[in-house]
Amino acid sequence: MTWTAAGTFSKDPGFDFEARCALGRAAIGVGDVGLVLATLDRISGPRPPHGPDPAAPGASAVGEPQVWFDEWSATARDLAARADAAAAGGHPQTAGWAYLAAADYFAVALGALDGLPDQSVLAPTFERYQRCWHGWLDASAGAHLRVEIPYEGTTLPGWLLRPDASGARRTTLVVTNGSDGSLPALLANGASEALARGWNVFLYDGPGQQSMLFQRGVPFRPDWEAVLTPVVDALVARDDVDPDALVGYGISQAGYWLPRALAFEHRLVAAVADPGVMDVSTSWLGHLPLVMIDLLRSGDKATFNGDMAQMGSDPEAERTFRFRARPYGLAEDPFDVFTEVMAYNLAGVVGQIRTPLLITSPADEQFWPGQSEQLSDALTGEKQLLRFTAEQGANWHCQPMGRQLTNKLMLDWLADRLPAAR
């Protein structure tokens, strides 16, 4: 078993966190605990007979990122085949479960992408992920719909998930994803619980997220009100959405994006930031020595980039930097990347937020420690800080193995702020 005496699933912190997330999603019904543990066993043990994905160019068994990609892809391919067989055999419930699990595990496989020398596996793997996601939608008997959101001369892909196909007007949870989260993960992170309560859920890919980045090359933007407002415009025009009962949820980096949008967009009744993020750049600047931060803030681009070039002799580190910088649209120039990330800061607008906001604060937050408290302190309207602990099994960023508790508490809080009889 990959679980070690130190209480980790992998020596790599990123893969360990991804393993915890996959187990947390299995507890909500996305995939299965046994599938997760069996895949982790194969990653830590001898290579199985099936080997790497034969459709993945340049795939090999060298290095943990490649093994991680190969084994999660293998699990996903098996589930996709089972889903196809179930759909052909007239078993939509089984097909839907297997398609959703397959999509989730293709997404987990892509979590190793920044460690792979050959990036050409992205397109075919993401296409498989999308096929399975749409297979899950199609197995819903018309309950779940594709909805294109008009956006700056083009559209954002969106999905309105409904408890049934009746078209009844309902409370709707608008979910904003983080920097690299998948759509199946959002099912475990609140969406399934909302559907079980009779609510609609709206999911979408915003700039820099999933299909908008991988297939259209559209990068992140800090002014998320330009994204959320068109989403709300489209939803309130629908007969199956109650315009007076819209609530919001933002996970991971959306703990910045959603509050930023709420400083300008006031039609949501209440919202949740999981966790709160006042300043996205702290997760980047924390890896730099103070002298480099001073160069950055003083605008000394030539010296900063020169020092970064001297530090960047590790090909793997350079590959990781380019991968993480790509969603910001500036992967080639370190100074420009860091400068752009520093624009993702709520300091100038947080006082304009008047939407009631619940802010999660997990123990052992890896990326933005202390920022939930900073956001709560800066808010002048209704707010609540919701702490999670290791004793609850709900520590770490976004409480990966405490999602049942998180989902129920945050939706209770949102429900208490809805108009009566929703």
Phi, psi and omega in degrees: 000142183290338180296127184255173180299333179281358178082035179232158178265345180204150175291336178277121183301324180294316179291325177299316179295318179298323178297317178298319179298316180297320178293320178298320178292324178298325179295337179267351179110004175269105185080210183209146180302317181299322178296318179296310183294322179294321178294318178297324177298317180294324180295321183272346184252197179298152180292133180283167183300329186289337176063200183289166178296115181296342179272357181267113181302131174074011183296140178210173181263018185268119174089144183299321178304319180292318178297317178302311180299314184298314187285320176293324176297320179296316178298317181294318180298320179296317179294321179298320178295319177296322179296315178301317181294319180294318179297317179293331182271004177080032180239075187296328180295315178294318179299316181298315179299313184291322177297317181296316179297318180297316178300317180299316185283332169297321178294321177297320178302318181291348175296344178268002191300322184292346177262002183264128176299327181259105182276358184290351178286346184301305188300308181294325180290319179294325176295321176296317177304311181296319179301318181289321176300315179289331173297321176296317178301315184291339179276004186271005180057038175086001181289324185253136188234148168277134180225118177272131183259119176302131185205107171046053177083359176222208178221157168257135176288131179223163182220119176264110178266127183236152180297334179202181183262018184290336183079015180297145178285127189222160164305141183229126176268117179264118187253126175253125184282170176272202187288324184219020180285157180262165177292316177302326179298328180291335175299317179284335183263060172106327187293315180297319178297319179296317178299320180296335179273002179088015178266157162281159172227133175246123176247150178204154169265116176267179179307132179082357183254128170047244187297328180294329177273306189291327185250335182246347178069025180269122185275172173305164168216145181283331185273075189291348174299332177290346178259310186292323182298315174298326177298311180295320178305315182292322183289317184292345178276354184269144179288336183266011177238128175280111185293343180264006183224048175265132176231159186233154175218130176234127184250144176059237183296343173291351169295345167264309188300315183294311176301322177302313180295324182290345174293341183237329183256115190245019183270356176276138182291321181196166183206165180232131171251121188233088356269188174278139180228109176279322188217104182300328190293343182298330179288342175267312184293337180296345179266359183253145171292157184302324181297325178290322178296321178297319177298319181297313184286336178276351178084017181276080186295315185297314181292318180301309181295325176296316178294322178296322179297322178291327179282338190267043181276351180272113182302323180294319178295320179297319180296318179296318179298314180298320181294315182288332180277337185306317181296341178274355175080013186221051190288347188267333186244108184303317181300316181294323179297308181297322179296318178297314182298327180293346177284347182272076188217132184273356190307320186278349186233351188301330180292346180271353182283122177238359175289130175305132189228126171264131184237119178280151179217090182277145170298149177066026174306121186276327194260318182228059182298136178082351185281335174299317178294321178297317179295315180301316180296328184279339182285142179254346180265197180295135183203159172210136177261122182249108184270144174235148188232165175294328179296334176274356188068024187233032175271179184077164185306122178063022174047062191300328181252017176232038187285328177301312180297314181300310184300315183292317182293319184287325179285328172301316182296317178295317181299324180293346182251002176285155171303156183301147174060044174260000000 
